[in-house]
């Protein structure tokens, strides 16, 4: 019986541990700013995409360094 109570208490603690995750309504104005975007400058992002496409012959996935030719 005691093990069952300890299990239920542990389960309740685990389920309540993630209750405070997420963005609060008063924090959303900070995250909506242009500086907080993954690519703040759309022109630079477009040029990087074009260079990566020209070099690799594919599109997307430019989050890593290096090329298909073995050069970094």
PyMOL Python script that loads the backbone (N, CA, C, O; Angstrom):
from pymol import cmd

cmd.read_pdbstr("""\
ATOM      1  N   UNK A   1       0.821  -1.197   0.000  1.00  0.00           N
ATOM      2  CA  UNK A   1       0.000   0.000   0.000  1.00  0.00           C
ATOM      3  C   UNK A   1       0.866   1.264   0.000  1.00  0.00           C
ATOM      4  O   UNK A   1       0.549   2.244  -0.674  1.00  0.00           O
ATOM      5  N   UNK A   2       1.956   1.227   0.759  1.00  0.00           N
ATOM      6  CA  UNK A   2       2.835   2.391   0.842  1.00  0.00           C
ATOM      7  C   UNK A   2       3.531   2.642  -0.499  1.00  0.00           C
ATOM      8  O   UNK A   2       3.720   3.790  -0.900  1.00  0.00           O
ATOM      9  N   UNK A   3       3.904   1.579  -1.178  1.00  0.00           N
ATOM     10  CA  UNK A   3       4.556   1.720  -2.486  1.00  0.00           C
ATOM     11  C   UNK A   3       3.596   2.354  -3.485  1.00  0.00           C
ATOM     12  O   UNK A   3       4.004   3.158  -4.323  1.00  0.00           O
ATOM     13  N   UNK A   4       2.351   1.997  -3.396  1.00  0.00           N
ATOM     14  CA  UNK A   4       1.339   2.565  -4.298  1.00  0.00           C
ATOM     15  C   UNK A   4       1.192   4.069  -4.068  1.00  0.00           C
ATOM     16  O   UNK A   4       1.082   4.836  -5.025  1.00  0.00           O
ATOM     17  N   UNK A   5       1.189   4.493  -2.797  1.00  0.00           N
ATOM     18  CA  UNK A   5       1.090   5.923  -2.488  1.00  0.00           C
ATOM     19  C   UNK A   5       2.322   6.677  -2.965  1.00  0.00           C
ATOM     20  O   UNK A   5       2.208   7.774  -3.511  1.00  0.00           O
ATOM     21  N   UNK A   6       3.502   6.092  -2.759  1.00  0.00           N
ATOM     22  CA  UNK A   6       4.732   6.740  -3.228  1.00  0.00           C
ATOM     23  C   UNK A   6       4.745   6.846  -4.751  1.00  0.00           C
ATOM     24  O   UNK A   6       5.194   7.849  -5.305  1.00  0.00           O
ATOM     25  N   UNK A   7       4.257   5.821  -5.414  1.00  0.00           N
ATOM     26  CA  UNK A   7       4.184   5.855  -6.873  1.00  0.00           C
ATOM     27  C   UNK A   7       3.244   6.962  -7.344  1.00  0.00           C
ATOM     28  O   UNK A   7       3.563   7.685  -8.288  1.00  0.00           O
ATOM     29  N   UNK A   8       2.091   7.099  -6.697  1.00  0.00           N
ATOM     30  CA  UNK A   8       1.131   8.136  -7.085  1.00  0.00           C
ATOM     31  C   UNK A   8       1.677   9.528  -6.825  1.00  0.00           C
ATOM     32  O   UNK A   8       1.472  10.438  -7.629  1.00  0.00           O
ATOM     33  N   UNK A   9       2.383   9.703  -5.691  1.00  0.00           N
ATOM     34  CA  UNK A   9       2.994  11.009  -5.400  1.00  0.00           C
ATOM     35  C   UNK A   9       4.077  11.317  -6.433  1.00  0.00           C
ATOM     36  O   UNK A   9       4.158  12.443  -6.924  1.00  0.00           O
ATOM     37  N   UNK A  10       4.897  10.342  -6.761  1.00  0.00           N
ATOM     38  CA  UNK A  10       5.937  10.540  -7.771  1.00  0.00           C
ATOM     39  C   UNK A  10       5.354  10.852  -9.143  1.00  0.00           C
ATOM     40  O   UNK A  10       5.875  11.699  -9.869  1.00  0.00           O
ATOM     41  N   UNK A  11       4.283  10.171  -9.489  1.00  0.00           N
ATOM     42  CA  UNK A  11       3.624  10.425 -10.764  1.00  0.00           C
ATOM     43  C   UNK A  11       3.043  11.842 -10.810  1.00  0.00           C
ATOM     44  O   UNK A  11       3.149  12.524 -11.829  1.00  0.00           O
ATOM     45  N   UNK A  12       2.439  12.277  -9.721  1.00  0.00           N
ATOM     46  CA  UNK A  12       1.878  13.629  -9.666  1.00  0.00           C
ATOM     47  C   UNK A  12       2.983  14.678  -9.782  1.00  0.00           C
ATOM     48  O   UNK A  12       2.795  15.697 -10.447  1.00  0.00           O
ATOM     49  N   UNK A  13       4.121  14.445  -9.149  1.00  0.00           N
ATOM     50  CA  UNK A  13       5.240  15.389  -9.256  1.00  0.00           C
ATOM     51  C   UNK A  13       5.783  15.445 -10.673  1.00  0.00           C
ATOM     52  O   UNK A  13       6.112  16.521 -11.171  1.00  0.00           O
ATOM     53  N   UNK A  14       5.879  14.305 -11.319  1.00  0.00           N
ATOM     54  CA  UNK A  14       6.379  14.283 -12.695  1.00  0.00           C
ATOM     55  C   UNK A  14       5.428  14.984 -13.654  1.00  0.00           C
ATOM     56  O   UNK A  14       5.875  15.700 -14.550  1.00  0.00           O
ATOM     57  N   UNK A  15       4.152  14.794 -13.484  1.00  0.00           N
ATOM     58  CA  UNK A  15       3.179  15.424 -14.379  1.00  0.00           C
ATOM     59  C   UNK A  15       3.096  16.932 -14.167  1.00  0.00           C
ATOM     60  O   UNK A  15       2.812  17.677 -15.105  1.00  0.00           O
ATOM     61  N   UNK A  16       3.342  17.382 -12.947  1.00  0.00           N
ATOM     62  CA  UNK A  16       3.268  18.819 -12.686  1.00  0.00           C
ATOM     63  C   UNK A  16       4.576  19.527 -13.008  1.00  0.00           C
ATOM     64  O   UNK A  16       4.614  20.757 -12.990  1.00  0.00           O
ATOM     65  N   UNK A  17       5.642  18.805 -13.300  1.00  0.00           N
ATOM     66  CA  UNK A  17       6.941  19.419 -13.566  1.00  0.00           C
ATOM     67  C   UNK A  17       6.932  20.226 -14.865  1.00  0.00           C
ATOM     68  O   UNK A  17       7.671  21.205 -14.972  1.00  0.00           O
ATOM     69  N   UNK A  18       6.134  19.853 -15.835  1.00  0.00           N
ATOM     70  CA  UNK A  18       6.106  20.530 -17.127  1.00  0.00           C
ATOM     71  C   UNK A  18       4.962  21.539 -17.234  1.00  0.00           C
ATOM     72  O   UNK A  18       4.687  22.047 -18.321  1.00  0.00           O
ATOM     73  N   UNK A  19       4.314  21.824 -16.148  1.00  0.00           N
ATOM     74  CA  UNK A  19       3.148  22.698 -16.195  1.00  0.00           C
ATOM     75  C   UNK A  19       3.514  24.149 -16.482  1.00  0.00           C
ATOM     76  O   UNK A  19       2.683  24.896 -16.997  1.00  0.00           O
ATOM     77  N   UNK A  20       4.737  24.566 -16.161  1.00  0.00           N
ATOM     78  CA  UNK A  20       5.084  25.974 -16.327  1.00  0.00           C
ATOM     79  C   UNK A  20       5.878  26.243 -17.604  1.00  0.00           C
ATOM     80  O   UNK A  20       6.384  27.351 -17.778  1.00  0.00           O
ATOM     81  N   UNK A  21       6.002  25.269 -18.499  1.00  0.00           N
ATOM     82  CA  UNK A  21       6.724  25.498 -19.746  1.00  0.00           C
ATOM     83  C   UNK A  21       5.848  26.268 -20.727  1.00  0.00           C
ATOM     84  O   UNK A  21       4.620  26.229 -20.647  1.00  0.00           O
ATOM     85  N   UNK A  22       6.493  26.963 -21.645  1.00  0.00           N
ATOM     86  CA  UNK A  22       5.750  27.698 -22.661  1.00  0.00           C
ATOM     87  C   UNK A  22       5.929  29.198 -22.512  1.00  0.00           C
ATOM     88  O   UNK A  22       6.546  29.677 -21.560  1.00  0.00           O
ATOM     89  N   UNK A  23       5.393  29.909 -23.445  1.00  0.00           N
ATOM     90  CA  UNK A  23       5.500  31.357 -23.485  1.00  0.00           C
ATOM     91  C   UNK A  23       4.267  31.957 -22.827  1.00  0.00           C
ATOM     92  O   UNK A  23       3.132  31.614 -23.158  1.00  0.00           O
ATOM     93  N   UNK A  24       4.514  32.847 -21.901  1.00  0.00           N
ATOM     94  CA  UNK A  24       3.421  33.536 -21.235  1.00  0.00           C
ATOM     95  C   UNK A  24       2.887  34.644 -22.158  1.00  0.00           C
ATOM     96  O   UNK A  24       3.633  35.144 -23.001  1.00  0.00           O
ATOM     97  N   UNK A  25       1.628  35.032 -22.018  1.00  0.00           N
ATOM     98  CA  UNK A  25       1.058  36.055 -22.901  1.00  0.00           C
ATOM     99  C   UNK A  25       1.827  37.376 -22.877  1.00  0.00           C
ATOM    100  O   UNK A  25       1.905  38.053 -23.901  1.00  0.00           O
ATOM    101  N   UNK A  26       2.390  37.752 -21.741  1.00  0.00           N
ATOM    102  CA  UNK A  26       3.108  39.030 -21.659  1.00  0.00           C
ATOM    103  C   UNK A  26       4.523  38.925 -22.234  1.00  0.00           C
ATOM    104  O   UNK A  26       5.200  39.946 -22.362  1.00  0.00           O
ATOM    105  N   UNK A  27       4.992  37.717 -22.586  1.00  0.00           N
ATOM    106  CA  UNK A  27       6.309  37.544 -23.189  1.00  0.00           C
ATOM    107  C   UNK A  27       6.246  37.477 -24.712  1.00  0.00           C
ATOM    108  O   UNK A  27       7.285  37.516 -25.370  1.00  0.00           O
ATOM    109  N   UNK A  28       5.084  37.379 -25.265  1.00  0.00           N
ATOM    110  CA  UNK A  28       4.958  37.199 -26.711  1.00  0.00           C
ATOM    111  C   UNK A  28       5.380  38.432 -27.497  1.00  0.00           C
ATOM    112  O   UNK A  28       5.822  38.303 -28.639  1.00  0.00           O
ATOM    113  N   UNK A  29       5.259  39.613 -26.925  1.00  0.00           N
ATOM    114  CA  UNK A  29       5.684  40.807 -27.647  1.00  0.00           C
ATOM    115  C   UNK A  29       7.193  40.819 -27.848  1.00  0.00           C
ATOM    116  O   UNK A  29       7.675  41.346 -28.850  1.00  0.00           O
ATOM    117  N   UNK A  30       7.942  40.249 -26.917  1.00  0.00           N
ATOM    118  CA  UNK A  30       9.390  40.190 -27.070  1.00  0.00           C
ATOM    119  C   UNK A  30       9.802  39.184 -28.138  1.00  0.00           C
ATOM    120  O   UNK A  30      10.751  39.427 -28.883  1.00  0.00           O
ATOM    121  N   UNK A  31       9.097  38.058 -28.217  1.00  0.00           N
ATOM    122  CA  UNK A  31       9.440  37.039 -29.193  1.00  0.00           C
ATOM    123  C   UNK A  31       8.969  37.394 -30.595  1.00  0.00           C
ATOM    124  O   UNK A  31       9.445  36.801 -31.563  1.00  0.00           O
ATOM    125  N   UNK A  32       8.066  38.326 -30.729  1.00  0.00           N
ATOM    126  CA  UNK A  32       7.559  38.709 -32.047  1.00  0.00           C
ATOM    127  C   UNK A  32       8.425  39.769 -32.719  1.00  0.00           C
ATOM    128  O   UNK A  32       8.159  40.142 -33.861  1.00  0.00           O
ATOM    129  N   UNK A  33       9.446  40.258 -32.040  1.00  0.00           N
ATOM    130  CA  UNK A  33      10.307  41.276 -32.640  1.00  0.00           C
ATOM    131  C   UNK A  33      11.127  40.684 -33.781  1.00  0.00           C
ATOM    132  O   UNK A  33      11.412  39.487 -33.805  1.00  0.00           O
ATOM    133  N   UNK A  34      11.498  41.541 -34.720  1.00  0.00           N
ATOM    134  CA  UNK A  34      12.237  41.098 -35.899  1.00  0.00           C
ATOM    135  C   UNK A  34      13.603  40.534 -35.529  1.00  0.00           C
ATOM    136  O   UNK A  34      14.102  39.624 -36.190  1.00  0.00           O
ATOM    137  N   UNK A  35      14.208  41.073 -34.475  1.00  0.00           N
ATOM    138  CA  UNK A  35      15.531  40.607 -34.053  1.00  0.00           C
ATOM    139  C   UNK A  35      15.506  39.166 -33.547  1.00  0.00           C
ATOM    140  O   UNK A  35      16.542  38.502 -33.521  1.00  0.00           O
ATOM    141  N   UNK A  36      14.343  38.683 -33.149  1.00  0.00           N
ATOM    142  CA  UNK A  36      14.235  37.347 -32.581  1.00  0.00           C
ATOM    143  C   UNK A  36      14.006  36.268 -33.635  1.00  0.00           C
ATOM    144  O   UNK A  36      13.958  35.084 -33.299  1.00  0.00           O
ATOM    145  N   UNK A  37      13.866  36.651 -34.890  1.00  0.00           N
ATOM    146  CA  UNK A  37      13.641  35.648 -35.933  1.00  0.00           C
ATOM    147  C   UNK A  37      14.937  34.891 -36.213  1.00  0.00           C
ATOM    148  O   UNK A  37      16.021  35.384 -35.900  1.00  0.00           O
ATOM    149  N   UNK A  38      14.832  33.706 -36.795  1.00  0.00           N
ATOM    150  CA  UNK A  38      16.013  32.899 -37.060  1.00  0.00           C
ATOM    151  C   UNK A  38      16.924  33.551 -38.086  1.00  0.00           C
ATOM    152  O   UNK A  38      18.146  33.468 -37.971  1.00  0.00           O
ATOM    153  N   UNK A  39      16.349  34.190 -39.075  1.00  0.00           N
ATOM    154  CA  UNK A  39      17.146  34.939 -40.042  1.00  0.00           C
ATOM    155  C   UNK A  39      16.585  36.350 -40.093  1.00  0.00           C
ATOM    156  O   UNK A  39      15.564  36.596 -40.735  1.00  0.00           O
ATOM    157  N   UNK A  40      17.247  37.268 -39.418  1.00  0.00           N
ATOM    158  CA  UNK A  40      16.745  38.630 -39.299  1.00  0.00           C
ATOM    159  C   UNK A  40      16.823  39.382 -40.628  1.00  0.00           C
ATOM    160  O   UNK A  40      16.024  40.286 -40.873  1.00  0.00           O
ATOM    161  N   UNK A  41      17.777  39.018 -41.483  1.00  0.00           N
ATOM    162  CA  UNK A  41      17.938  39.716 -42.757  1.00  0.00           C
ATOM    163  C   UNK A  41      17.542  38.776 -43.891  1.00  0.00           C
ATOM    164  O   UNK A  41      18.248  37.811 -44.186  1.00  0.00           O
ATOM    165  N   UNK A  42      16.427  39.061 -44.512  1.00  0.00           N
ATOM    166  CA  UNK A  42      15.904  38.185 -45.563  1.00  0.00           C
ATOM    167  C   UNK A  42      16.794  38.175 -46.804  1.00  0.00           C
ATOM    168  O   UNK A  42      16.877  37.155 -47.487  1.00  0.00           O
ATOM    169  N   UNK A  43      17.463  39.293 -47.110  1.00  0.00           N
ATOM    170  CA  UNK A  43      18.338  39.351 -48.286  1.00  0.00           C
ATOM    171  C   UNK A  43      19.536  38.422 -48.098  1.00  0.00           C
ATOM    172  O   UNK A  43      19.891  37.676 -49.011  1.00  0.00           O
ATOM    173  N   UNK A  44      20.157  38.464 -46.923  1.00  0.00           N
ATOM    174  CA  UNK A  44      21.287  37.579 -46.653  1.00  0.00           C
ATOM    175  C   UNK A  44      20.857  36.116 -46.687  1.00  0.00           C
ATOM    176  O   UNK A  44      21.588  35.270 -47.203  1.00  0.00           O
ATOM    177  N   UNK A  45      19.696  35.814 -46.152  1.00  0.00           N
ATOM    178  CA  UNK A  45      19.208  34.444 -46.163  1.00  0.00           C
ATOM    179  C   UNK A  45      18.960  33.976 -47.600  1.00  0.00           C
ATOM    180  O   UNK A  45      19.258  32.830 -47.936  1.00  0.00           O
ATOM    181  N   UNK A  46      18.420  34.851 -48.446  1.00  0.00           N
ATOM    182  CA  UNK A  46      18.200  34.505 -49.848  1.00  0.00           C
ATOM    183  C   UNK A  46      19.498  34.269 -50.597  1.00  0.00           C
ATOM    184  O   UNK A  46      19.596  33.340 -51.398  1.00  0.00           O
ATOM    185  N   UNK A  47      20.501  35.110 -50.339  1.00  0.00           N
ATOM    186  CA  UNK A  47      21.802  34.909 -50.979  1.00  0.00           C
ATOM    187  C   UNK A  47      22.456  33.617 -50.510  1.00  0.00           C
ATOM    188  O   UNK A  47      23.041  32.889 -51.312  1.00  0.00           O
ATOM    189  N   UNK A  48      22.361  33.329 -49.221  1.00  0.00           N
ATOM    190  CA  UNK A  48      22.923  32.083 -48.703  1.00  0.00           C
ATOM    191  C   UNK A  48      22.236  30.876 -49.333  1.00  0.00           C
ATOM    192  O   UNK A  48      22.897  29.896 -49.677  1.00  0.00           O
ATOM    193  N   UNK A  49      20.918  30.940 -49.484  1.00  0.00           N
ATOM    194  CA  UNK A  49      20.188  29.852 -50.138  1.00  0.00           C
ATOM    195  C   UNK A  49      20.639  29.664 -51.581  1.00  0.00           C
ATOM    196  O   UNK A  49      20.808  28.535 -52.042  1.00  0.00           O
ATOM    197  N   UNK A  50      20.833  30.775 -52.295  1.00  0.00           N
ATOM    198  CA  UNK A  50      21.257  30.701 -53.687  1.00  0.00           C
ATOM    199  C   UNK A  50      22.654  30.088 -53.794  1.00  0.00           C
ATOM    200  O   UNK A  50      22.900  29.251 -54.662  1.00  0.00           O
ATOM    201  N   UNK A  51      23.564  30.500 -52.921  1.00  0.00           N
ATOM    202  CA  UNK A  51      24.926  29.957 -52.951  1.00  0.00           C
ATOM    203  C   UNK A  51      24.906  28.471 -52.632  1.00  0.00           C
ATOM    204  O   UNK A  51      25.570  27.678 -53.299  1.00  0.00           O
ATOM    205  N   UNK A  52      24.147  28.097 -51.614  1.00  0.00           N
ATOM    206  CA  UNK A  52      24.079  26.687 -51.240  1.00  0.00           C
ATOM    207  C   UNK A  52      23.463  25.856 -52.355  1.00  0.00           C
ATOM    208  O   UNK A  52      23.934  24.756 -52.645  1.00  0.00           O
ATOM    209  N   UNK A  53      22.403  26.382 -52.985  1.00  0.00           N
ATOM    210  CA  UNK A  53      21.763  25.664 -54.090  1.00  0.00           C
ATOM    211  C   UNK A  53      22.729  25.494 -55.251  1.00  0.00           C
ATOM    212  O   UNK A  53      22.788  24.428 -55.863  1.00  0.00           O
ATOM    213  N   UNK A  54      23.492  26.549 -55.556  1.00  0.00           N
ATOM    214  CA  UNK A  54      24.426  26.485 -56.677  1.00  0.00           C
ATOM    215  C   UNK A  54      25.561  25.511 -56.391  1.00  0.00           C
ATOM    216  O   UNK A  54      26.035  24.821 -57.294  1.00  0.00           O
ATOM    217  N   UNK A  55      25.992  25.454 -55.152  1.00  0.00           N
ATOM    218  CA  UNK A  55      27.117  24.604 -54.800  1.00  0.00           C
ATOM    219  C   UNK A  55      26.705  23.137 -54.642  1.00  0.00           C
ATOM    220  O   UNK A  55      27.421  22.239 -55.086  1.00  0.00           O
ATOM    221  N   UNK A  56      25.568  22.898 -54.021  1.00  0.00           N
ATOM    222  CA  UNK A  56      25.167  21.538 -53.695  1.00  0.00           C
ATOM    223  C   UNK A  56      24.170  20.930 -54.684  1.00  0.00           C
ATOM    224  O   UNK A  56      24.014  19.710 -54.718  1.00  0.00           O
ATOM    225  N   UNK A  57      23.504  21.741 -55.475  1.00  0.00           N
ATOM    226  CA  UNK A  57      22.511  21.219 -56.397  1.00  0.00           C
ATOM    227  C   UNK A  57      21.233  20.795 -55.694  1.00  0.00           C
ATOM    228  O   UNK A  57      20.515  19.924 -56.186  1.00  0.00           O
ATOM    229  N   UNK A  58      20.943  21.397 -54.556  1.00  0.00           N
ATOM    230  CA  UNK A  58      19.740  21.086 -53.794  1.00  0.00           C
ATOM    231  C   UNK A  58      19.270  22.349 -53.102  1.00  0.00           C
ATOM    232  O   UNK A  58      19.936  23.381 -53.180  1.00  0.00           O
ATOM    233  N   UNK A  59      18.152  22.286 -52.437  1.00  0.00           N
ATOM    234  CA  UNK A  59      17.665  23.459 -51.716  1.00  0.00           C
ATOM    235  C   UNK A  59      17.326  23.070 -50.285  1.00  0.00           C
ATOM    236  O   UNK A  59      16.999  21.918 -49.999  1.00  0.00           O
ATOM    237  N   UNK A  60      17.410  24.045 -49.398  1.00  0.00           N
ATOM    238  CA  UNK A  60      17.121  23.823 -47.984  1.00  0.00           C
ATOM    239  C   UNK A  60      18.291  23.176 -47.269  1.00  0.00           C
ATOM    240  O   UNK A  60      19.263  22.770 -47.906  1.00  0.00           O
ATOM    241  N   UNK A  61      18.206  23.077 -45.965  1.00  0.00           N
ATOM    242  CA  UNK A  61      19.220  22.405 -45.167  1.00  0.00           C
ATOM    243  C   UNK A  61      20.536  23.124 -45.109  1.00  0.00           C
ATOM    244  O   UNK A  61      21.583  22.477 -45.137  1.00  0.00           O
ATOM    245  N   UNK A  62      20.531  24.443 -45.029  1.00  0.00           N
ATOM    246  CA  UNK A  62      21.790  25.196 -45.024  1.00  0.00           C
ATOM    247  C   UNK A  62      22.281  25.469 -43.612  1.00  0.00           C
ATOM    248  O   UNK A  62      23.031  26.421 -43.400  1.00  0.00           O
ATOM    249  N   UNK A  63      21.884  24.672 -42.661  1.00  0.00           N
ATOM    250  CA  UNK A  63      22.250  24.926 -41.273  1.00  0.00           C
ATOM    251  C   UNK A  63      23.594  24.330 -40.881  1.00  0.00           C
ATOM    252  O   UNK A  63      23.985  24.430 -39.718  1.00  0.00           O
ATOM    253  N   UNK A  64      24.295  23.729 -41.790  1.00  0.00           N
ATOM    254  CA  UNK A  64      25.586  23.138 -41.460  1.00  0.00           C
ATOM    255  C   UNK A  64      26.631  23.621 -42.438  1.00  0.00           C
ATOM    256  O   UNK A  64      26.307  24.039 -43.550  1.00  0.00           O
ATOM    257  N   UNK A  65      27.891  23.564 -42.026  1.00  0.00           N
ATOM    258  CA  UNK A  65      28.985  24.033 -42.864  1.00  0.00           C
ATOM    259  C   UNK A  65      29.524  22.901 -43.723  1.00  0.00           C
ATOM    260  O   UNK A  65      29.284  21.727 -43.445  1.00  0.00           O
ATOM    261  N   UNK A  66      30.238  23.257 -44.743  1.00  0.00           N
ATOM    262  CA  UNK A  66      30.878  22.276 -45.587  1.00  0.00           C
ATOM    263  C   UNK A  66      30.168  22.114 -46.905  1.00  0.00           C
ATOM    264  O   UNK A  66      29.016  22.520 -47.060  1.00  0.00           O
ATOM    265  N   UNK A  67      30.845  21.532 -47.837  1.00  0.00           N
ATOM    266  CA  UNK A  67      30.267  21.329 -49.160  1.00  0.00           C
ATOM    267  C   UNK A  67      30.417  19.892 -49.608  1.00  0.00           C
ATOM    268  O   UNK A  67      31.067  19.087 -48.941  1.00  0.00           O
ATOM    269  N   UNK A  68      29.817  19.576 -50.733  1.00  0.00           N
ATOM    270  CA  UNK A  68      29.910  18.227 -51.270  1.00  0.00           C
ATOM    271  C   UNK A  68      31.281  17.889 -51.810  1.00  0.00           C
ATOM    272  O   UNK A  68      31.605  16.720 -52.018  1.00  0.00           O
ATOM    273  N   UNK A  69      32.088  18.919 -52.039  1.00  0.00           N
ATOM    274  CA  UNK A  69      33.415  18.678 -52.602  1.00  0.00           C
ATOM    275  C   UNK A  69      34.430  18.312 -51.521  1.00  0.00           C
ATOM    276  O   UNK A  69      35.577  18.008 -51.851  1.00  0.00           O
ATOM    277  N   UNK A  70      34.053  18.330 -50.252  1.00  0.00           N
ATOM    278  CA  UNK A  70      34.969  18.004 -49.172  1.00  0.00           C
ATOM    279  C   UNK A  70      35.631  19.224 -48.567  1.00  0.00           C
ATOM    280  O   UNK A  70      36.403  19.090 -47.617  1.00  0.00           O
ATOM    281  N   UNK A  71      35.357  20.405 -49.084  1.00  0.00           N
ATOM    282  CA  UNK A  71      35.941  21.613 -48.524  1.00  0.00           C
ATOM    283  C   UNK A  71      34.999  22.208 -47.483  1.00  0.00           C
ATOM    284  O   UNK A  71      33.786  22.008 -47.548  1.00  0.00           O
ATOM    285  N   UNK A  72      35.553  22.927 -46.542  1.00  0.00           N
ATOM    286  CA  UNK A  72      34.721  23.561 -45.501  1.00  0.00           C
ATOM    287  C   UNK A  72      34.696  25.028 -45.704  1.00  0.00           C
ATOM    288  O   UNK A  72      34.054  25.746 -44.937  1.00  0.00           O
TER     289      UNK A  72
END
""", "prot")
cmd.dss("prot")
cmd.show_as("cartoon", "prot")
cmd.util.cbc("prot")
cmd.orient("prot")
